[in-house]
Amino acid sequence: MSSLPSSAATFSAADDPWIDTRTGPRYSQRGLRDLFLNAHTIDDLALPHPPAASALLRIATVITARITGLDDPELTASQWNALRRTCLKQGRFDPDTVHAYFDQHVWAVFDPVRPWLQEPALRTQCDHSSGINALVPGRPAGNNLAWFSPHGHHTAEPVPTAEALQILLIHHYYGRSGQCTPRTVDGVTTGRQNSGPLRSSVSYHPLGRTLHETLLAGVPAFTGDEQLPGADACPWEETALSLQPPSTLVTWPGRLLTGQSQHAILLVPGPGGSTVTDAYLTWATKEPEEAEEAEEPTEPEISTDPYLSYRFITERKSVARRRTKNRADASRAWWRELDTLVLAPDEHGTYVRPAVFDTGP
């Protein structure tokens, strides 16, 4: 079992560079704070892994809503649109508001109590770590054959922390289901996990002339669904760490876009925190079987991701499950998705375009 992280291991998701960006022909890495302070000078994200870019856009969109006030569910549709137009005309995010938000929360990747987007309890809830090769996509782990890389059990090379953070996002949003490192909670041990909320899906995001425009255009409007005042929080905004059962209300926009991960992860730093040498990777929410043993079992809520397209199915299912997300299909030509994206919503249509395109600036 890995020991506690060294106090000398430091890396901040807010202030250390790990996000690849592009401005004209120039590429650079930035932290989250710098990303927002200079979003008006950045053309686009340039993360090498599309799933990581998709995940980061969701996180950045929630932060955008927080620092602009677009996360206020009390705003009417006209007030919300007017506020977003004002933000666009300003041409950049307000630096004081950006600093105030990032100074309010913990962004330390190797913090012993609140590591960013991780669960420190895995050190004691898991009998052993999963290994760095299990974390990195493409590397063989366990008895798997080395199809895509020369790594193996005896060649577990460390990963730069900047890269490990991008991989962390991939697992939270697109992680696989099936067997995982066993985890013990409340005396119950299990080693199975559910797939990530975006696995087998394709996300569509509006693109502006600058990252500032992209993020504002990508903020989804409040649809009027049930919302608990003051209860919508991202993982790094929570006052305490806790397991969230699948039946928990999916609030807007924080939990909708950042709080539905099915995977629990803990990164183990190398000397100084510039690399990650090991990792714990296991399940994050209680198993569905536990809910079935309750007196009144409830189905997990099916929420609408604003960046996915959906289709209606005719099979005999409950009303809540007659809609399903369009799954990624490598054999399907991209041009066939054009009508789904550009056509206005049709109540009699089979396909529904991503909701974010229904509230263009």
C-alpha positions in Angstrom: 0.0 0.0 0.0 1.3 3.4 -0.9 2.1 5.8 1.8 0.8 9.3 2.3 1.9 11.9 -0.3 5.0 13.8 0.6 4.4 17.4 1.7 7.0 18.4 -0.9 4.8 16.9 -3.7 2.8 19.9 -4.9 0.9 20.6 -8.1 -2.1 23.0 -8.5 -4.7 22.4 -11.1 -5.4 26.1 -10.9 -1.9 27.5 -11.1 0.4 24.9 -12.6 0.4 24.4 -16.4 -1.3 21.3 -17.6 -4.0 22.4 -20.2 -2.8 22.5 -23.8 -4.0 25.6 -25.7 -3.5 27.1 -29.1 -3.3 30.8 -30.1 -2.6 31.0 -33.8 0.4 28.8 -34.6 1.6 28.9 -31.0 0.9 26.2 -28.4 1.3 26.5 -24.7 0.2 24.9 -21.4 -1.8 26.7 -18.7 -3.5 26.2 -15.4 -7.2 26.7 -14.9 -6.8 30.2 -13.5 -4.6 31.4 -16.4 -7.0 29.8 -18.8 -9.8 32.1 -17.6 -7.7 35.2 -17.2 -6.5 34.9 -20.8 -9.4 33.1 -22.4 -10.0 36.1 -24.7 -6.5 35.7 -26.2 -6.7 31.9 -26.7 -8.2 30.5 -29.9 -9.0 27.0 -28.6 -8.1 24.1 -26.4 -5.4 21.8 -27.9 -5.6 18.7 -25.7 -4.2 15.7 -27.5 -7.0 13.4 -26.3 -10.5 14.4 -27.5 -12.2 12.7 -24.4 -10.1 14.9 -22.1 -11.0 18.0 -24.1 -14.7 17.1 -23.8 -14.4 16.6 -20.1 -12.4 19.8 -19.6 -15.0 21.8 -21.5 -17.7 20.7 -19.1 -15.6 21.7 -16.1 -14.7 25.0 -17.6 -18.3 25.7 -18.6 -19.4 25.3 -15.0 -16.7 27.6 -13.8 -17.8 30.1 -16.5 -21.3 30.0 -15.1 -20.0 30.5 -11.6 -17.9 33.6 -12.3 -20.5 35.2 -14.6 -23.6 34.6 -12.6 -25.2 32.5 -15.4 -25.8 29.7 -12.9 -28.6 31.7 -11.2 -31.8 29.6 -11.6 -33.9 32.6 -10.6 -33.1 34.4 -13.8 -35.8 34.5 -16.4 -35.0 33.4 -20.0 -34.7 37.0 -21.2 -32.6 38.1 -18.2 -30.3 35.1 -18.7 -29.8 35.9 -22.4 -29.2 39.5 -21.6 -26.6 38.7 -19.0 -24.8 36.4 -21.4 -24.8 39.1 -24.2 -23.3 41.5 -21.7 -20.6 39.0 -20.8 -19.8 38.6 -24.5 -19.6 42.4 -25.1 -17.2 42.7 -22.2 -14.7 40.7 -24.2 -13.1 38.9 -21.3 -13.7 37.4 -17.9 -13.4 39.8 -15.0 -10.0 39.2 -13.4 -11.2 40.0 -9.9 -14.1 37.6 -10.1 -11.8 34.9 -11.6 -9.3 35.3 -8.7 -12.0 35.3 -6.1 -13.4 32.0 -7.4 -10.1 30.2 -7.6 -9.0 31.5 -4.2 -12.1 30.1 -2.6 -11.5 26.4 -3.3 -8.7 23.8 -3.0 -7.0 22.9 -6.3 -4.0 21.0 -5.0 -3.8 17.7 -6.9 -1.8 16.0 -4.1 -3.5 17.6 -1.1 -3.7 14.9 1.7 -7.3 15.9 2.6 -8.9 17.3 -0.5 -7.0 16.3 -3.6 -8.7 17.8 -6.7 -11.2 15.4 -8.2 -9.9 12.5 -6.1 -10.8 10.5 -3.0 -8.1 10.3 -0.4 -10.0 7.5 1.5 -8.9 5.0 -1.1 -5.5 4.7 0.7 -7.3 2.8 3.4 -10.4 1.5 1.6 -8.3 -0.4 -1.0 -5.9 -3.2 0.0 -3.6 -2.3 -2.9 -3.1 0.3 -5.6 -4.2 -0.3 -9.2 -0.8 0.6 -10.7 0.1 3.4 -13.1 -0.3 1.2 -16.1 -4.0 0.7 -15.2 -4.5 4.4 -15.2 -2.9 5.3 -18.6 -5.0 4.3 -21.6 -3.1 2.1 -24.0 -0.8 0.6 -21.5 -1.2 -3.1 -20.7 -2.1 -3.9 -17.1 -2.1 -7.2 -15.3 -2.0 -10.2 -17.7 -3.1 -8.1 -20.7 -1.0 -8.3 -23.8 1.1 -5.3 -24.9 -0.7 -4.3 -28.1 -0.1 -0.6 -28.1 2.9 0.1 -25.9 6.0 -1.6 -24.6 5.0 -1.2 -21.0 4.5 -4.1 -18.6 4.4 -5.0 -14.9 8.2 -4.3 -14.6 8.2 -1.2 -16.8 5.7 1.0 -15.0 7.1 4.3 -16.1 5.9 7.5 -14.2 3.6 9.9 -16.1 4.0 13.7 -16.0 1.4 15.2 -13.7 0.1 17.4 -16.5 -0.7 14.3 -18.5 -2.0 12.4 -15.6 -4.6 15.2 -14.9 -5.9 14.9 -18.4 -6.1 11.1 -18.0 -7.9 11.6 -14.7 -10.6 13.5 -16.6 -11.0 10.7 -19.2 -11.6 8.1 -16.4 -14.2 10.3 -14.7 -16.2 10.9 -17.8 -15.4 8.0 -20.1 -14.1 5.3 -17.8 -14.9 1.6 -18.5 -17.2 -0.7 -16.6 -16.4 -4.1 -15.2 -13.7 -5.4 -12.8 -11.7 -2.9 -10.8 -9.5 -2.7 -7.7 -11.7 -3.9 -4.8 -12.9 -1.2 -2.4 -14.3 -1.7 1.1 -17.0 0.8 2.4 -19.1 0.2 5.5 -17.8 -3.4 5.7 -18.8 -4.3 2.2 -16.1 -5.1 -0.4 -16.8 -5.0 -4.1 -14.6 -4.8 -7.2 -17.0 -3.8 -9.9 -17.6 -0.4 -11.4 -20.1 1.2 -13.8 -19.1 3.0 -17.0 -18.6 6.7 -17.1 -21.5 9.0 -18.0 -20.1 9.8 -21.5 -18.7 6.4 -22.5 -19.7 5.4 -26.0 -21.0 8.9 -26.8 -20.0 11.8 -29.0 -20.2 15.4 -27.6 -20.9 18.5 -29.7 -19.8 21.9 -28.4 -20.3 25.4 -30.0 -17.0 27.0 -31.1 -16.4 30.7 -30.8 -13.7 33.0 -32.2 -11.9 32.8 -28.9 -12.1 30.5 -25.9 -13.9 33.2 -24.0 -16.7 33.1 -26.6 -16.6 29.3 -26.7 -17.2 29.0 -23.0 -20.0 31.5 -22.9 -21.7 29.9 -25.9 -21.4 26.6 -24.2 -23.2 27.5 -21.0 -26.5 25.5 -21.0 -29.6 27.4 -20.0 -31.6 26.4 -17.0 -34.6 24.3 -18.2 -36.7 24.7 -15.1 -36.2 21.2 -13.8 -36.1 20.6 -10.0 -33.4 22.6 -8.4 -32.4 22.7 -4.7 -31.3 26.2 -3.7 -27.6 26.3 -2.7 -27.3 22.5 -3.1 -25.7 22.5 -6.6 -22.0 21.9 -6.0 -19.1 20.6 -8.0 -16.8 18.0 -6.3 -14.2 20.7 -5.5 -17.0 22.9 -4.1 -18.3 20.3 -1.6 -17.9 21.0 2.0 -17.3 17.3 2.8 -16.4 14.2 0.8 -19.1 11.6 0.6 -20.4 8.8 -1.7 -23.2 10.0 -3.9 -25.8 7.3 -4.7 -27.0 7.2 -8.3 -30.5 8.3 -7.2 -29.2 11.7 -5.9 -30.9 14.6 -7.7 -28.8 15.8 -10.6 -28.8 19.6 -10.2 -27.8 22.3 -12.7 -25.1 23.1 -13.8 -22.5 21.8 -11.3 -23.7 18.3 -10.6 -25.1 17.9 -14.1 -21.7 18.5 -15.8 -19.1 17.5 -13.1 -20.8 15.4 -10.5 -21.8 12.1 -12.2 -18.6 10.2 -12.2 -18.8 6.5 -11.5 -15.0 6.2 -10.8 -13.0 7.0 -7.7 -9.3 7.8 -8.3 -6.3 8.7 -6.3 -3.0 9.7 -7.8 0.3 8.9 -6.1 3.0 11.5 -6.7 6.6 11.1 -7.5 9.3 13.3 -5.9 8.3 16.9 -6.0 4.9 16.2 -7.6 6.0 16.6 -11.2 5.1 13.0 -12.0 2.6 10.4 -11.0 4.1 7.0 -10.1 1.0 5.0 -9.0 -2.8 5.3 -8.8 -5.9 3.8 -7.2 -8.7 3.3 -9.6 -12.0 1.9 -8.4 -15.8 2.4 -8.1 -17.2 5.8 -6.9 -20.9 5.2 -6.2 -22.7 2.5 -4.3 -23.5 -0.6 -6.3 -27.0 -0.8 -7.9 -27.6 -4.1 -6.1 -27.6 -2.2 -2.8 -30.4 0.0 -4.0 -32.4 -3.1 -5.0 -32.3 -4.3 -1.4 -34.0 -1.2 -0.2 -37.7 -1.2 0.7 -38.6 1.3 -2.1 -36.0 0.9 -4.8 -35.7 3.8 -7.2 -34.3 4.0 -10.7 -31.3 6.3 -11.2 -32.3 9.6 -12.7 -31.6 9.9 -16.4 -30.4 13.5 -16.9 -30.1 15.4 -20.2 -26.5 16.2 -21.1 -26.6 19.5 -23.1 -23.8 18.4 -25.4 -25.2 15.0 -26.5 -27.8 14.2 -29.1 -30.6 11.8 -28.2 -33.1 9.6 -30.0 -36.5 8.2 -28.9 -37.0 4.4 -28.9 -40.3 2.6 -29.3 -39.6 -0.5 -27.2 -41.8 -1.0 -24.2 -40.0 1.0 -21.5 -40.9 3.4 -18.7 -41.5 7.0 -19.9 -38.2 8.1 -18.3 -36.3 5.5 -20.4 -37.8 5.9 -23.8 -35.0 8.3 -24.7 -31.4 7.2 -25.1 -28.2 9.0 -26.1 -26.9 8.5 -29.6 -23.9 6.2 -29.3 -20.6 6.6 -31.1 -20.3 4.6 -34.2 -17.0 4.5 -36.1 -18.7 3.1 -39.2 -21.2 6.0 -39.5 -20.2 8.9 -41.7 -20.0 12.3 -39.9 -22.1 14.1 -42.5 -25.1 12.0 -41.5 -25.1 13.8 -38.1 -25.5 17.2 -39.8 -29.3 17.2 -39.9 -29.4 16.2 -36.2 -27.3 19.3 -35.3 -28.8 22.0 -37.5 -32.5 21.2 -37.6 -34.7 22.9 -35.0 -36.3 20.6 -32.4 -39.3 18.7 -33.7 -41.6 17.1 -31.2 -42.4 14.4 -33.8 -38.8 13.7 -34.7 -36.9 10.6 -33.7 -33.6 12.5 -33.0 -33.1 15.5 -30.7 -30.1 17.7 -31.2 -27.9 18.8 -28.3 -29.8 21.2 -26.1 -26.9 23.7 -26.0 -27.7 24.6 -29.6 -31.2 25.7 -28.7 -30.0 28.8 -26.9 -27.4 30.3 -29.2 -26.1 33.7 -28.3 
